[in-house]
Each structure stands twice: as C-alpha cells, then as structure tokens.
C-alpha cells in the first residue's frame, strides 16, 4: 500500500514515517506533504491508498480536504492524526477509517493500517464519501469525544448536564 502523510510538523511526519516503516510492512511507499494544498497535489500524483491527515494546520484544516478532492478522485482511506481529541467526532463523520491521537502509539497505528488493508473496496469508499458530503452539508455534529482510559467515549451533547474543570481533567455529568 502507498501512504501519504499530510502534517505541518516535520518531526511528526518523520516520526510517523519511522513508525510505519518499523511496524507496518504492508505500507510499501510513504510520501509526505507539509500542508493541505501540497497534500492534494501529492494525492493526484501518487494516488495513495491511505492518507494520514493532521487536523490542525496553518491556512487549511485537514477537515477541509473534501473541499479540494472530487468524489471520483477519492479512492483512498483517511486516518486523522492529531493531538486534539475534540475532532474525533468530525473525523468519523467525514468517513475517516480511524482517528489516532498524538503521541502515536505503534499498536494503535498497526490496528488502523489493518483496518485500511481490509477495507480497500472502492465501492465502500465512494458510498462513505457520499455520506460524508451529506453529513458535512447538514452539519450534523451533535456529539462530543471524551478521552478516557479505554480510548474515546462519544456522548450526545444533549445528554450533558454540566462540565466541571478538575485541574488538567474535566468531569462530565450526564
């Protein structure tokens, strides 16, 4: 499989390249781009199977990728990579196959790449892109992602009664 890493941080791109090389033998080619416009050009040139996409970047967010890619050109899977858990819901609503929090863990990375390996059915990708465009147009972002010891818990915002700050953590009452 061919992979493309779109991230504005050079160290993050290098680390992900090393992790993919060391832990994911199914990835045979890795390309990098420092921002979304160059990432879109790389998508057209190398035609990756998987795109590792940072969310927070200068100028354009990784969540804006759909503004630059036509549906008929969207024949790859997306794995969002970011330090911000609050984007998880949007990532999945944008039909991402996975969402990895930084710092990246090799075991989670391997699981995500395996998901891509088993789902490279182009028809499924096109159906998810249609769902992605529809949800993006309807702006159906009604959940919040809350990281916990088991991963990420998704809670409907309507169920939240209060959020209380507790140092570096927050207590969420539903």
C-alpha positions in Angstrom: 0.0 0.0 0.0 1.0 3.6 -0.6 0.7 6.1 2.2 0.7 9.9 2.3 1.4 11.9 5.5 -0.1 15.4 5.5 1.1 17.3 8.6 2.6 20.7 9.1 5.1 19.5 11.7 8.2 18.0 10.1 9.0 16.0 13.3 5.5 14.5 13.3 5.9 13.4 9.7 9.3 11.9 10.4 8.0 10.0 13.5 5.0 8.6 11.6 7.3 7.6 8.7 9.6 5.7 11.1 6.6 4.0 12.9 5.1 2.9 9.6 8.4 1.6 8.3 9.1 -0.3 11.6 5.6 -1.6 12.3 3.5 -1.8 9.1 5.2 -3.9 6.4 2.1 -3.6 4.2 3.0 0.1 3.6 5.5 -0.1 0.8 5.7 3.6 -0.2 5.5 6.7 2.0 5.2 10.3 0.8 4.9 13.5 2.8 3.3 16.9 2.5 3.6 19.9 4.9 0.2 21.3 4.2 -3.2 20.6 2.7 -2.6 22.2 -0.8 0.6 20.2 -1.3 -1.1 17.2 0.1 -3.8 17.4 -2.5 -1.2 17.7 -5.3 0.5 14.6 -3.8 -2.8 12.7 -3.8 -3.2 13.4 -7.5 0.4 12.4 -8.2 1.0 9.3 -6.2 -2.6 8.0 -5.7 -2.2 6.8 -2.2 -4.2 4.0 -0.6 -4.1 5.7 2.8 -3.7 9.3 3.9 -2.6 10.2 7.4 -4.1 13.6 7.8 -3.4 16.2 10.6 -6.4 18.3 11.6 -4.7 21.5 12.9 -2.6 23.0 10.2 -2.0 26.7 9.2 -4.2 28.0 6.4 -6.4 24.9 6.0 -7.6 22.3 8.4 -7.3 18.7 7.5 -11.1 18.6 7.8 -11.3 20.7 4.7 -9.9 18.0 2.4 -13.2 17.4 0.8 -13.3 21.0 -0.5 -10.3 20.1 -2.7 -11.0 16.5 -3.9 -13.7 15.4 -6.3 -15.7 12.3 -5.3 -14.5 10.4 -8.4 -10.9 11.1 -7.3 -11.5 10.0 -3.7 -10.1 6.4 -3.8 -8.1 6.3 -0.5 -8.8 5.9 3.2 -8.2 8.6 5.7 -6.7 8.3 9.2 -6.7 11.5 11.1 -3.7 12.1 13.3 -4.0 15.0 15.8 -3.3 15.9 19.4 -6.8 17.2 19.9 -9.5 14.6 20.9 -12.3 17.1 20.3 -12.0 16.5 16.5 -12.8 12.8 16.7 -16.5 13.1 16.0 -15.9 15.3 12.9 -13.3 12.8 11.7 -15.7 9.9 11.8 -18.5 12.0 10.4 -16.1 12.7 7.5 -15.9 8.9 6.9 -12.4 8.6 8.3 -11.5 4.9 8.9 -9.7 5.8 12.1 -8.5 8.6 14.4 -5.2 8.5 16.1 -4.3 10.8 19.0 -0.7 12.1 19.2 1.6 11.0 20.6 1.1 8.0 18.3 1.3 4.5 19.7 2.6 1.7 17.5 -0.2 -0.8 18.5 -2.9 1.7 17.6 -1.2 2.6 14.3 -0.9 -1.1 13.3 -4.7 -1.6 14.1 -5.6 1.4 11.9 -3.5 0.2 9.0 -5.0 -3.2 9.2 -8.5 -1.6 9.0 -7.4 0.1 5.8 -6.0 -3.2 4.4 -9.3 -5.0 5.0 -11.5 -2.2 3.6 -9.9 -1.1 0.3 -13.1 -1.9 -1.5 -13.5 1.2 -3.8 -17.3 0.9 -3.8 -17.4 1.3 0.0 -15.2 4.3 -0.2 -17.5 6.0 -2.7 -20.5 5.3 -0.5 -18.8 6.8 2.5 -17.8 9.9 0.6 -21.4 10.4 -0.4 -22.4 10.1 3.3 -19.5 12.4 4.2 -20.7 15.1 1.9 -24.2 14.8 3.1 -23.3 15.0 6.8 -21.0 17.9 6.1 -23.7 19.8 4.3 -26.2 19.0 7.1 -23.6 19.9 9.7 -24.7 17.0 12.0 -22.1 17.5 14.7 -24.1 16.6 17.8 -21.6 14.5 19.8 -18.5 15.2 21.8 -15.5 13.0 22.1 -14.2 12.4 25.6 -10.9 10.6 26.0 -10.9 8.1 28.8 -8.7 5.2 30.0 -10.3 2.8 27.4 -10.0 5.2 24.4 -12.6 7.7 23.4 -16.2 7.9 24.6 -18.7 9.6 22.3 -21.6 11.4 24.2 -24.6 13.2 22.7 -24.3 16.9 23.6 -28.0 16.9 24.6 -27.2 14.4 27.4 -24.5 16.7 29.0 -25.8 18.4 32.1 -22.5 20.0 33.3 -18.8 20.0 32.7 -16.5 20.8 35.7 -12.8 21.5 35.4 -10.6 19.4 37.7 -7.0 20.5 37.0 -5.9 19.0 33.7 -9.1 16.9 33.5 -12.8 17.6 33.2 -15.7 15.9 35.0 -18.7 15.4 32.6 -22.1 14.9 34.2 -24.8 13.4 32.0 
